Amino acid sequence: MKTALAPILFLFLFTLTAAVAAPVTYDVDADHTHPSFEADHFGGLSVWRGLFKKTSGSIVMDKAAGTGTVDIMVDMKSATVGQDKVDEVLAGPDYFDAAKYPTARYRGTLGVFVAGAPTVVKGTLTLHGVTRPVDLKVLSFKCVPHPLLKREWCGADAYAVINREDFGMASGKDWGFHMEVTLRIQVEAIAAP
């Protein structure tokens, strides 16, 4: 009798777990998400810092199962370093060429969950018409109830270093500019209704 009940009990527990562990879609909060970058100026003369003012996308995550995906779009015309003339150069053909490549896109898979929080994202970045692997290290991650919307609200801070020459942007290299760019990505997203 006990042997006959074991498969039924297992099926019941599996069904219960599956019902609890469901993926949730989170919409990126554009007002609180501004990926930033740090780039060399003249081979160590200084570090220029900027951000992108317009970002959209979604994150699908199942914290209980330790799985998820990320799909983020960045408006390349929204890049700013706080100086209008430099912003124009960044958007121009020597760098982002935003008229030809108006959007950058990052797609990835959340991984190495610890206590329901992802610690890495393995993915690809499409920038300046080139798609290359870029993995992010998640430095912090937290979810709380949104006080006004009464839905789950998650935020993260992620980090990566890329070589801009790998994406076809080598302007300034002949003048000694370093090609490494540090990405610091702060993102907030709210569970879809």
C-alpha positions in Angstrom: 0.0 0.0 0.0 2.8 2.5 0.9 4.6 1.6 -2.4 1.4 2.4 -4.4 1.0 5.8 -2.7 4.6 6.9 -3.3 4.2 7.8 -7.0 0.9 9.7 -6.3 2.6 11.6 -3.4 5.6 12.5 -5.7 3.2 13.7 -8.4 1.3 15.8 -5.9 4.5 17.4 -4.6 5.8 18.0 -8.1 2.6 19.7 -9.1 2.5 21.8 -6.0 6.2 22.9 -6.6 5.5 23.7 -10.3 2.5 25.9 -9.3 4.6 27.9 -6.8 7.7 28.2 -9.1 6.3 30.2 -12.0 8.2 32.7 -14.2 7.4 36.3 -13.7 7.8 39.0 -16.4 9.2 42.3 -15.2 9.0 45.5 -17.3 12.1 47.7 -17.2 11.4 51.0 -15.5 12.8 53.5 -18.0 12.8 56.3 -15.4 15.1 54.3 -13.1 17.3 52.5 -15.5 20.3 54.3 -17.0 23.2 52.1 -18.1 26.4 54.0 -17.8 29.9 53.7 -19.3 33.5 54.7 -18.4 35.9 55.3 -21.3 39.5 56.4 -21.5 40.4 59.8 -22.8 43.9 60.2 -24.5 45.6 57.1 -23.0 45.0 57.7 -19.3 44.7 61.5 -19.3 41.2 61.1 -17.7 38.2 58.8 -17.6 35.1 60.0 -19.3 31.8 58.9 -17.8 28.4 58.9 -19.5 25.0 57.3 -19.5 22.1 56.4 -21.7 18.9 58.2 -20.9 16.5 55.9 -22.7 16.3 52.1 -22.0 13.5 49.6 -22.4 13.0 45.9 -22.2 11.9 43.0 -20.0 13.3 40.4 -17.6 11.6 37.0 -17.1 12.6 35.3 -13.9 11.7 32.3 -11.9 13.5 32.8 -8.6 12.5 29.5 -7.1 13.8 27.6 -10.2 16.9 29.8 -10.5 16.2 30.7 -14.1 15.5 33.7 -16.2 16.2 35.8 -19.3 17.0 39.4 -20.1 16.1 41.4 -23.2 17.2 45.1 -23.0 17.2 47.8 -25.7 19.2 51.0 -25.4 18.5 54.1 -27.5 22.0 55.1 -28.7 21.0 58.7 -29.5 20.3 59.1 -25.7 24.0 58.8 -24.8 25.4 61.8 -22.8 28.6 62.7 -21.0 27.2 66.1 -20.0 28.7 68.0 -22.8 26.6 68.6 -25.9 29.4 68.7 -28.5 30.9 65.4 -27.2 27.4 63.9 -27.2 27.2 64.8 -30.9 30.5 63.1 -31.6 29.5 60.0 -29.7 26.3 59.7 -31.7 28.2 60.4 -34.9 29.9 58.0 -37.4 33.2 57.8 -35.5 31.5 56.1 -32.5 27.9 54.9 -32.1 26.8 56.0 -35.6 23.3 56.3 -34.1 21.7 57.3 -37.4 22.7 53.9 -38.8 22.5 51.8 -35.6 19.9 53.5 -33.4 19.6 50.7 -30.9 21.9 48.5 -28.9 20.4 45.2 -27.6 21.5 42.9 -24.8 20.0 39.4 -24.5 21.1 37.1 -21.8 20.3 34.3 -19.4 20.3 34.8 -15.7 22.5 32.3 -13.8 24.2 31.1 -10.6 21.3 32.0 -8.3 22.1 32.4 -4.6 19.1 32.7 -2.2 16.8 33.5 -5.2 19.1 36.2 -6.7 21.1 35.9 -9.9 24.8 36.6 -9.7 25.7 36.5 -13.4 24.1 37.1 -16.8 25.5 35.2 -19.8 24.5 36.9 -23.0 25.3 38.8 -26.2 25.5 42.5 -26.9 24.6 43.9 -30.3 26.2 47.3 -30.7 27.2 49.3 -33.8 25.9 46.4 -35.9 28.1 43.8 -34.3 27.0 41.0 -32.0 29.5 39.6 -29.5 29.3 37.6 -26.2 29.2 39.8 -23.1 28.8 38.4 -19.6 27.7 40.6 -16.7 28.6 40.2 -13.1 25.6 41.1 -10.9 27.0 43.1 -8.0 23.7 43.5 -6.2 20.1 42.3 -6.6 17.0 43.0 -4.5 13.2 42.7 -4.8 10.6 44.5 -2.7 6.9 45.3 -3.0 6.4 48.5 -4.9 4.7 50.9 -2.5 2.3 52.4 -5.0 1.8 49.7 -7.6 1.6 46.8 -5.1 3.6 44.6 -7.5 7.1 43.2 -7.1 9.8 45.6 -7.9 13.3 44.4 -8.5 16.6 46.2 -8.9 20.1 45.2 -9.8 23.6 46.6 -10.4 25.7 44.8 -13.0 29.2 45.2 -14.4 31.2 44.2 -17.4 34.3 45.4 -19.4 34.2 45.4 -23.2 36.6 46.3 -25.9 35.0 48.8 -28.2 37.3 47.9 -31.1 35.6 44.5 -31.1 32.4 46.4 -32.0 34.0 48.3 -34.8 34.6 51.5 -32.8 38.4 52.2 -32.8 38.2 56.0 -33.1 41.1 57.5 -31.1 43.2 54.4 -31.0 45.9 56.1 -33.2 46.1 58.8 -30.5 46.6 56.3 -27.7 43.0 56.0 -26.5 42.5 52.7 -24.6 39.8 50.6 -26.2 38.4 49.0 -22.9 35.1 50.4 -21.8 33.6 49.7 -18.4 29.8 49.2 -18.4 28.0 49.8 -15.1 24.3 48.8 -15.5 21.8 49.9 -12.9 18.3 48.5 -13.7 15.0 48.5 -12.0 12.0 46.6 -13.2 8.4 46.1 -12.1 6.4 42.9 -12.3 3.9 43.1 -15.2 0.2 43.5 -14.2 
